[in-house]
Structure formats: structure tokens, C-alpha cells
Amino acid sequence: MENWKTVEGITIPMLRRNKQNAQDSSSAAYSAIEFNPSVDEKIFERPADKTSPAQ
């Protein structure tokens, strides 16, 4: 973990490197982190039923 930044009083890594069999396998870089963001309640609504007419 690298590139540590303090966000809202919490220090977190903005870059994470993953290894597999001692070889770099992937990495994740974060450009922004937000704790407890407000979320639109509509994304949790159940979608309308899509019923097709009987044939």
C-alpha cells in the first residue's frame, strides 16, 4: 500500500498493489474517497415488473 492520504481524519492508502506468487498481479489507484456519501434512495427501489403478454 502506497501514497497514504488523510481523508476526513482517516489515513488511507490511495494505491494498492497486489501480488500473486511474488509477482505483481494488479493494482488499484483511488483518485477520490468519500465516507458515508448521501445516496439517492431510488437506487434501492424494486424495478417495475416486466410481464410479457401470454401467447
TIMIMAR-849046 format. One record per atom (N, C-alpha, C): residue number from 1; residue in three letters; atom name; y, z, x. Coordinates in Angstrom, 1 decimal, padded with zeros to 4 digits. Layout:
BEGIN
<mardren><resi>NUM</resi><resn>Ala</resn><name>CA</name><y>Y</y><z>Z</z><x>X</x></mardren>
...
This chain:
BEGIN
<mardren><resi>1</resi><resn>Met</resn><name>N</name><y>-001.2</y><z>000.0</z><x>000.8</x></mardren>
<mardren><resi>1</resi><resn>Met</resn><name>CA</name><y>000.0</y><z>000.0</z><x>000.0</x></mardren>
<mardren><resi>1</resi><resn>Met</resn><name>C</name><y>001.2</y><z>000.0</z><x>000.9</x></mardren>
<mardren><resi>2</resi><resn>Glu</resn><name>N</name><y>002.2</y><z>-000.8</z><x>000.5</x></mardren>
<mardren><resi>2</resi><resn>Glu</resn><name>CA</name><y>003.4</y><z>-001.0</z><x>001.3</x></mardren>
<mardren><resi>2</resi><resn>Glu</resn><name>C</name><y>004.6</y><z>-001.1</z><x>000.5</x></mardren>
<mardren><resi>3</resi><resn>Asn</resn><name>N</name><y>005.7</y><z>-001.1</z><x>001.2</x></mardren>
<mardren><resi>3</resi><resn>Asn</resn><name>CA</name><y>007.0</y><z>-001.4</z><x>000.5</x></mardren>
<mardren><resi>3</resi><resn>Asn</resn><name>C</name><y>007.3</y><z>-000.3</z><x>-000.6</x></mardren>
<mardren><resi>4</resi><resn>Trp</resn><name>N</name><y>007.3</y><z>000.9</z><x>-000.2</x></mardren>
<mardren><resi>4</resi><resn>Trp</resn><name>CA</name><y>007.5</y><z>002.0</z><x>-001.1</x></mardren>
<mardren><resi>4</resi><resn>Trp</resn><name>C</name><y>008.9</y><z>002.1</z><x>-001.6</x></mardren>
<mardren><resi>5</resi><resn>Lys</resn><name>N</name><y>009.1</y><z>002.2</z><x>-002.9</x></mardren>
<mardren><resi>5</resi><resn>Lys</resn><name>CA</name><y>010.4</y><z>002.4</z><x>-003.5</x></mardren>
<mardren><resi>5</resi><resn>Lys</resn><name>C</name><y>010.4</y><z>003.5</z><x>-004.5</x></mardren>
<mardren><resi>6</resi><resn>Thr</resn><name>N</name><y>011.6</y><z>004.2</z><x>-004.7</x></mardren>
<mardren><resi>6</resi><resn>Thr</resn><name>CA</name><y>011.7</y><z>005.2</z><x>-005.7</x></mardren>
<mardren><resi>6</resi><resn>Thr</resn><name>C</name><y>012.3</y><z>004.6</z><x>-007.0</x></mardren>
<mardren><resi>7</resi><resn>Val</resn><name>N</name><y>011.5</y><z>004.8</z><x>-008.0</x></mardren>
<mardren><resi>7</resi><resn>Val</resn><name>CA</name><y>011.9</y><z>004.2</z><x>-009.4</x></mardren>
<mardren><resi>7</resi><resn>Val</resn><name>C</name><y>011.9</y><z>005.4</z><x>-010.3</x></mardren>
<mardren><resi>8</resi><resn>Glu</resn><name>N</name><y>013.1</y><z>005.7</z><x>-010.9</x></mardren>
<mardren><resi>8</resi><resn>Glu</resn><name>CA</name><y>013.2</y><z>006.8</z><x>-011.8</x></mardren>
<mardren><resi>8</resi><resn>Glu</resn><name>C</name><y>012.6</y><z>008.1</z><x>-011.3</x></mardren>
<mardren><resi>9</resi><resn>Gly</resn><name>N</name><y>012.9</y><z>008.3</z><x>-010.0</x></mardren>
<mardren><resi>9</resi><resn>Gly</resn><name>CA</name><y>012.4</y><z>009.6</z><x>-009.4</x></mardren>
<mardren><resi>9</resi><resn>Gly</resn><name>C</name><y>011.0</y><z>009.6</z><x>-008.9</x></mardren>
<mardren><resi>10</resi><resn>Ile</resn><name>N</name><y>010.3</y><z>008.5</z><x>-009.1</x></mardren>
<mardren><resi>10</resi><resn>Ile</resn><name>CA</name><y>008.9</y><z>008.5</z><x>-008.7</x></mardren>
<mardren><resi>10</resi><resn>Ile</resn><name>C</name><y>008.7</y><z>007.4</z><x>-007.6</x></mardren>
<mardren><resi>11</resi><resn>Thr</resn><name>N</name><y>008.1</y><z>007.8</z><x>-006.4</x></mardren>
<mardren><resi>11</resi><resn>Thr</resn><name>CA</name><y>008.0</y><z>006.9</z><x>-005.3</x></mardren>
<mardren><resi>11</resi><resn>Thr</resn><name>C</name><y>006.6</y><z>006.1</z><x>-005.5</x></mardren>
<mardren><resi>12</resi><resn>Ile</resn><name>N</name><y>006.7</y><z>004.8</z><x>-005.5</x></mardren>
<mardren><resi>12</resi><resn>Ile</resn><name>CA</name><y>005.5</y><z>004.0</z><x>-005.8</x></mardren>
<mardren><resi>12</resi><resn>Ile</resn><name>C</name><y>005.5</y><z>002.8</z><x>-004.8</x></mardren>
<mardren><resi>13</resi><resn>Pro</resn><name>N</name><y>004.3</y><z>002.2</z><x>-004.5</x></mardren>
<mardren><resi>13</resi><resn>Pro</resn><name>CA</name><y>004.3</y><z>001.0</z><x>-003.6</x></mardren>
<mardren><resi>13</resi><resn>Pro</resn><name>C</name><y>004.6</y><z>-000.2</z><x>-004.5</x></mardren>
<mardren><resi>14</resi><resn>Met</resn><name>N</name><y>005.4</y><z>-001.1</z><x>-003.9</x></mardren>
<mardren><resi>14</resi><resn>Met</resn><name>CA</name><y>005.7</y><z>-002.3</z><x>-004.6</x></mardren>
<mardren><resi>14</resi><resn>Met</resn><name>C</name><y>004.8</y><z>-003.5</z><x>-004.1</x></mardren>
<mardren><resi>15</resi><resn>Leu</resn><name>N</name><y>004.0</y><z>-003.2</z><x>-003.1</x></mardren>
<mardren><resi>15</resi><resn>Leu</resn><name>CA</name><y>003.0</y><z>-004.2</z><x>-002.6</x></mardren>
<mardren><resi>15</resi><resn>Leu</resn><name>C</name><y>001.7</y><z>-003.5</z><x>-002.4</x></mardren>
<mardren><resi>16</resi><resn>Arg</resn><name>N</name><y>000.6</y><z>-004.1</z><x>-002.9</x></mardren>
<mardren><resi>16</resi><resn>Arg</resn><name>CA</name><y>-000.7</y><z>-003.5</z><x>-002.8</x></mardren>
<mardren><resi>16</resi><resn>Arg</resn><name>C</name><y>-001.6</y><z>-004.6</z><x>-002.3</x></mardren>
<mardren><resi>17</resi><resn>Arg</resn><name>N</name><y>-002.3</y><z>-004.4</z><x>-001.2</x></mardren>
<mardren><resi>17</resi><resn>Arg</resn><name>CA</name><y>-003.2</y><z>-005.3</z><x>-000.6</x></mardren>
<mardren><resi>17</resi><resn>Arg</resn><name>C</name><y>-004.7</y><z>-004.8</z><x>-000.8</x></mardren>
<mardren><resi>18</resi><resn>Asn</resn><name>N</name><y>-005.5</y><z>-005.7</z><x>-001.2</x></mardren>
<mardren><resi>18</resi><resn>Asn</resn><name>CA</name><y>-006.9</y><z>-005.4</z><x>-001.5</x></mardren>
<mardren><resi>18</resi><resn>Asn</resn><name>C</name><y>-007.8</y><z>-006.0</z><x>-000.4</x></mardren>
<mardren><resi>19</resi><resn>Lys</resn><name>N</name><y>-008.9</y><z>-005.3</z><x>-000.1</x></mardren>
<mardren><resi>19</resi><resn>Lys</resn><name>CA</name><y>-009.8</y><z>-005.8</z><x>000.9</x></mardren>
<mardren><resi>19</resi><resn>Lys</resn><name>C</name><y>-011.2</y><z>-005.8</z><x>000.4</x></mardren>
<mardren><resi>20</resi><resn>Gln</resn><name>N</name><y>-012.0</y><z>-006.7</z><x>000.8</x></mardren>
<mardren><resi>20</resi><resn>Gln</resn><name>CA</name><y>-013.4</y><z>-006.8</z><x>000.5</x></mardren>
<mardren><resi>20</resi><resn>Gln</resn><name>C</name><y>-014.2</y><z>-007.1</z><x>001.7</x></mardren>
<mardren><resi>21</resi><resn>Asn</resn><name>N</name><y>-015.1</y><z>-006.3</z><x>002.1</x></mardren>
<mardren><resi>21</resi><resn>Asn</resn><name>CA</name><y>-015.9</y><z>-006.5</z><x>003.3</x></mardren>
<mardren><resi>21</resi><resn>Asn</resn><name>C</name><y>-014.9</y><z>-006.6</z><x>004.5</x></mardren>
<mardren><resi>22</resi><resn>Ala</resn><name>N</name><y>-013.9</y><z>-005.7</z><x>004.6</x></mardren>
<mardren><resi>22</resi><resn>Ala</resn><name>CA</name><y>-012.9</y><z>-005.6</z><x>005.6</x></mardren>
<mardren><resi>22</resi><resn>Ala</resn><name>C</name><y>-012.1</y><z>-006.8</z><x>005.8</x></mardren>
<mardren><resi>23</resi><resn>Gln</resn><name>N</name><y>-012.1</y><z>-007.7</z><x>004.8</x></mardren>
<mardren><resi>23</resi><resn>Gln</resn><name>CA</name><y>-011.2</y><z>-008.9</z><x>004.8</x></mardren>
<mardren><resi>23</resi><resn>Gln</resn><name>C</name><y>-010.2</y><z>-008.8</z><x>003.6</x></mardren>
<mardren><resi>24</resi><resn>Asp</resn><name>N</name><y>-009.0</y><z>-009.3</z><x>003.9</x></mardren>
<mardren><resi>24</resi><resn>Asp</resn><name>CA</name><y>-008.0</y><z>-009.3</z><x>002.8</x></mardren>
<mardren><resi>24</resi><resn>Asp</resn><name>C</name><y>-008.6</y><z>-010.2</z><x>001.7</x></mardren>
<mardren><resi>25</resi><resn>Ser</resn><name>N</name><y>-008.6</y><z>-009.7</z><x>000.5</x></mardren>
<mardren><resi>25</resi><resn>Ser</resn><name>CA</name><y>-009.1</y><z>-010.5</z><x>-000.7</x></mardren>
<mardren><resi>25</resi><resn>Ser</resn><name>C</name><y>-008.0</y><z>-010.8</z><x>-001.7</x></mardren>
<mardren><resi>26</resi><resn>Ser</resn><name>N</name><y>-007.0</y><z>-010.0</z><x>-001.8</x></mardren>
<mardren><resi>26</resi><resn>Ser</resn><name>CA</name><y>-006.0</y><z>-010.3</z><x>-002.8</x></mardren>
<mardren><resi>26</resi><resn>Ser</resn><name>C</name><y>-004.8</y><z>-009.3</z><x>-002.5</x></mardren>
<mardren><resi>27</resi><resn>Ser</resn><name>N</name><y>-003.7</y><z>-009.6</z><x>-003.2</x></mardren>
<mardren><resi>27</resi><resn>Ser</resn><name>CA</name><y>-002.6</y><z>-008.7</z><x>-003.1</x></mardren>
<mardren><resi>27</resi><resn>Ser</resn><name>C</name><y>-001.8</y><z>-008.8</z><x>-004.4</x></mardren>
<mardren><resi>28</resi><resn>Ala</resn><name>N</name><y>-001.1</y><z>-007.7</z><x>-004.7</x></mardren>
<mardren><resi>28</resi><resn>Ala</resn><name>CA</name><y>-000.2</y><z>-007.7</z><x>-005.9</x></mardren>
<mardren><resi>28</resi><resn>Ala</resn><name>C</name><y>001.1</y><z>-007.2</z><x>-005.4</x></mardren>
<mardren><resi>29</resi><resn>Ala</resn><name>N</name><y>002.2</y><z>-007.9</z><x>-005.7</x></mardren>
<mardren><resi>29</resi><resn>Ala</resn><name>CA</name><y>003.5</y><z>-007.5</z><x>-005.4</x></mardren>
<mardren><resi>29</resi><resn>Ala</resn><name>C</name><y>004.3</y><z>-007.4</z><x>-006.7</x></mardren>
<mardren><resi>30</resi><resn>Tyr</resn><name>N</name><y>005.0</y><z>-006.3</z><x>-006.8</x></mardren>
<mardren><resi>30</resi><resn>Tyr</resn><name>CA</name><y>005.8</y><z>-006.0</z><x>-008.0</x></mardren>
<mardren><resi>30</resi><resn>Tyr</resn><name>C</name><y>007.2</y><z>-006.1</z><x>-007.7</x></mardren>
<mardren><resi>31</resi><resn>Ser</resn><name>N</name><y>007.9</y><z>-006.9</z><x>-008.5</x></mardren>
<mardren><resi>31</resi><resn>Ser</resn><name>CA</name><y>009.4</y><z>-007.1</z><x>-008.4</x></mardren>
<mardren><resi>31</resi><resn>Ser</resn><name>C</name><y>010.2</y><z>-006.0</z><x>-009.1</x></mardren>
<mardren><resi>32</resi><resn>Ala</resn><name>N</name><y>009.6</y><z>-005.5</z><x>-010.2</x></mardren>
<mardren><resi>32</resi><resn>Ala</resn><name>CA</name><y>010.2</y><z>-004.5</z><x>-011.0</x></mardren>
<mardren><resi>32</resi><resn>Ala</resn><name>C</name><y>009.2</y><z>-003.6</z><x>-011.7</x></mardren>
<mardren><resi>33</resi><resn>Ile</resn><name>N</name><y>009.5</y><z>-002.4</z><x>-011.9</x></mardren>
<mardren><resi>33</resi><resn>Ile</resn><name>CA</name><y>008.6</y><z>-001.5</z><x>-012.6</x></mardren>
<mardren><resi>33</resi><resn>Ile</resn><name>C</name><y>009.5</y><z>-000.6</z><x>-013.5</x></mardren>
<mardren><resi>34</resi><resn>Glu</resn><name>N</name><y>009.0</y><z>-000.5</z><x>-014.7</x></mardren>
<mardren><resi>34</resi><resn>Glu</resn><name>CA</name><y>009.8</y><z>000.3</z><x>-015.7</x></mardren>
<mardren><resi>34</resi><resn>Glu</resn><name>C</name><y>008.8</y><z>001.3</z><x>-016.4</x></mardren>
<mardren><resi>35</resi><resn>Phe</resn><name>N</name><y>009.1</y><z>002.6</z><x>-016.4</x></mardren>
<mardren><resi>35</resi><resn>Phe</resn><name>CA</name><y>008.3</y><z>003.6</z><x>-017.0</x></mardren>
<mardren><resi>35</resi><resn>Phe</resn><name>C</name><y>008.7</y><z>003.8</z><x>-018.5</x></mardren>
<mardren><resi>36</resi><resn>Asn</resn><name>N</name><y>007.8</y><z>003.9</z><x>-019.3</x></mardren>
<mardren><resi>36</resi><resn>Asn</resn><name>CA</name><y>008.0</y><z>004.1</z><x>-020.8</x></mardren>
<mardren><resi>36</resi><resn>Asn</resn><name>C</name><y>009.0</y><z>003.2</z><x>-021.4</x></mardren>
<mardren><resi>37</resi><resn>Pro</resn><name>N</name><y>008.8</y><z>001.9</z><x>-021.3</x></mardren>
<mardren><resi>37</resi><resn>Pro</resn><name>CA</name><y>009.7</y><z>001.0</z><x>-021.9</x></mardren>
<mardren><resi>37</resi><resn>Pro</resn><name>C</name><y>009.6</y><z>001.0</z><x>-023.4</x></mardren>
<mardren><resi>38</resi><resn>Ser</resn><name>N</name><y>010.7</y><z>000.6</z><x>-024.1</x></mardren>
<mardren><resi>38</resi><resn>Ser</resn><name>CA</name><y>010.6</y><z>000.5</z><x>-025.5</x></mardren>
<mardren><resi>38</resi><resn>Ser</resn><name>C</name><y>009.8</y><z>-000.7</z><x>-025.9</x></mardren>
<mardren><resi>39</resi><resn>Val</resn><name>N</name><y>008.9</y><z>-000.6</z><x>-026.9</x></mardren>
<mardren><resi>39</resi><resn>Val</resn><name>CA</name><y>008.1</y><z>-001.7</z><x>-027.2</x></mardren>
<mardren><resi>39</resi><resn>Val</resn><name>C</name><y>008.3</y><z>-002.1</z><x>-028.7</x></mardren>
<mardren><resi>40</resi><resn>Asp</resn><name>N</name><y>008.3</y><z>-003.3</z><x>-029.0</x></mardren>
<mardren><resi>40</resi><resn>Asp</resn><name>CA</name><y>008.5</y><z>-003.8</z><x>-030.4</x></mardren>
<mardren><resi>40</resi><resn>Asp</resn><name>C</name><y>007.2</y><z>-003.4</z><x>-031.1</x></mardren>
<mardren><resi>41</resi><resn>Glu</resn><name>N</name><y>007.3</y><z>-002.7</z><x>-032.2</x></mardren>
<mardren><resi>41</resi><resn>Glu</resn><name>CA</name><y>006.2</y><z>-002.2</z><x>-033.0</x></mardren>
<mardren><resi>41</resi><resn>Glu</resn><name>C</name><y>005.4</y><z>-003.4</z><x>-033.6</x></mardren>
<mardren><resi>42</resi><resn>Lys</resn><name>N</name><y>006.0</y><z>-004.5</z><x>-033.7</x></mardren>
<mardren><resi>42</resi><resn>Lys</resn><name>CA</name><y>005.4</y><z>-005.7</z><x>-034.3</x></mardren>
<mardren><resi>42</resi><resn>Lys</resn><name>C</name><y>004.2</y><z>-006.2</z><x>-033.5</x></mardren>
<mardren><resi>43</resi><resn>Ile</resn><name>N</name><y>004.2</y><z>-005.9</z><x>-032.2</x></mardren>
<mardren><resi>43</resi><resn>Ile</resn><name>CA</name><y>003.0</y><z>-006.4</z><x>-031.5</x></mardren>
<mardren><resi>43</resi><resn>Ile</resn><name>C</name><y>001.7</y><z>-005.7</z><x>-031.8</x></mardren>
<mardren><resi>44</resi><resn>Phe</resn><name>N</name><y>001.9</y><z>-004.5</z><x>-032.5</x></mardren>
<mardren><resi>44</resi><resn>Phe</resn><name>CA</name><y>000.7</y><z>-003.8</z><x>-032.9</x></mardren>
<mardren><resi>44</resi><resn>Phe</resn><name>C</name><y>000.2</y><z>-004.1</z><x>-034.3</x></mardren>
<mardren><resi>45</resi><resn>Glu</resn><name>N</name><y>001.0</y><z>-004.9</z><x>-035.0</x></mardren>
<mardren><resi>45</resi><resn>Glu</resn><name>CA</name><y>000.6</y><z>-005.2</z><x>-036.4</x></mardren>
<mardren><resi>45</resi><resn>Glu</resn><name>C</name><y>-000.6</y><z>-006.2</z><x>-036.4</x></mardren>
<mardren><resi>46</resi><resn>Arg</resn><name>N</name><y>-001.4</y><z>-005.9</z><x>-037.4</x></mardren>
<mardren><resi>46</resi><resn>Arg</resn><name>CA</name><y>-002.6</y><z>-006.8</z><x>-037.6</x></mardren>
<mardren><resi>46</resi><resn>Arg</resn><name>C</name><y>-002.2</y><z>-008.2</z><x>-038.0</x></mardren>
<mardren><resi>47</resi><resn>Pro</resn><name>N</name><y>-002.7</y><z>-009.2</z><x>-037.4</x></mardren>
<mardren><resi>47</resi><resn>Pro</resn><name>CA</name><y>-002.3</y><z>-010.6</z><x>-037.8</x></mardren>
<mardren><resi>47</resi><resn>Pro</resn><name>C</name><y>-002.8</y><z>-010.9</z><x>-039.3</x></mardren>
<mardren><resi>48</resi><resn>Ala</resn><name>N</name><y>-002.1</y><z>-011.8</z><x>-039.9</x></mardren>
<mardren><resi>48</resi><resn>Ala</resn><name>CA</name><y>-002.5</y><z>-012.1</z><x>-041.3</x></mardren>
<mardren><resi>48</resi><resn>Ala</resn><name>C</name><y>-003.8</y><z>-012.8</z><x>-041.3</x></mardren>
<mardren><resi>49</resi><resn>Asp</resn><name>N</name><y>-004.6</y><z>-012.6</z><x>-042.3</x></mardren>
<mardren><resi>49</resi><resn>Asp</resn><name>CA</name><y>-005.9</y><z>-013.2</z><x>-042.4</x></mardren>
<mardren><resi>49</resi><resn>Asp</resn><name>C</name><y>-005.8</y><z>-014.7</z><x>-042.6</x></mardren>
<mardren><resi>50</resi><resn>Lys</resn><name>N</name><y>-006.5</y><z>-015.5</z><x>-041.8</x></mardren>
<mardren><resi>50</resi><resn>Lys</resn><name>CA</name><y>-006.5</y><z>-016.9</z><x>-041.9</x></mardren>
<mardren><resi>50</resi><resn>Lys</resn><name>C</name><y>-007.8</y><z>-017.3</z><x>-042.5</x></mardren>
<mardren><resi>51</resi><resn>Thr</resn><name>N</name><y>-007.8</y><z>-017.4</z><x>-043.8</x></mardren>
<mardren><resi>51</resi><resn>Thr</resn><name>CA</name><y>-009.0</y><z>-017.8</z><x>-044.5</x></mardren>
<mardren><resi>51</resi><resn>Thr</resn><name>C</name><y>-009.0</y><z>-019.3</z><x>-044.8</x></mardren>
<mardren><resi>52</resi><resn>Ser</resn><name>N</name><y>-010.1</y><z>-020.0</z><x>-044.6</x></mardren>
<mardren><resi>52</resi><resn>Ser</resn><name>CA</name><y>-010.1</y><z>-021.4</z><x>-044.9</x></mardren>
<mardren><resi>52</resi><resn>Ser</resn><name>C</name><y>-010.7</y><z>-021.6</z><x>-046.3</x></mardren>
<mardren><resi>53</resi><resn>Pro</resn><name>N</name><y>-010.3</y><z>-022.6</z><x>-047.0</x></mardren>
<mardren><resi>53</resi><resn>Pro</resn><name>CA</name><y>-010.8</y><z>-022.8</z><x>-048.3</x></mardren>
<mardren><resi>53</resi><resn>Pro</resn><name>C</name><y>-012.3</y><z>-023.1</z><x>-048.2</x></mardren>
<mardren><resi>54</resi><resn>Ala</resn><name>N</name><y>-013.1</y><z>-022.6</z><x>-049.2</x></mardren>
<mardren><resi>54</resi><resn>Ala</resn><name>CA</name><y>-014.5</y><z>-022.8</z><x>-049.3</x></mardren>
<mardren><resi>54</resi><resn>Ala</resn><name>C</name><y>-014.8</y><z>-024.3</z><x>-049.6</x></mardren>
<mardren><resi>55</resi><resn>Gln</resn><name>N</name><y>-015.8</y><z>-024.8</z><x>-049.0</x></mardren>
<mardren><resi>55</resi><resn>Gln</resn><name>CA</name><y>-016.2</y><z>-026.2</z><x>-049.2</x></mardren>
<mardren><resi>55</resi><resn>Gln</resn><name>C</name><y>-017.6</y><z>-026.3</z><x>-049.8</x></mardren>
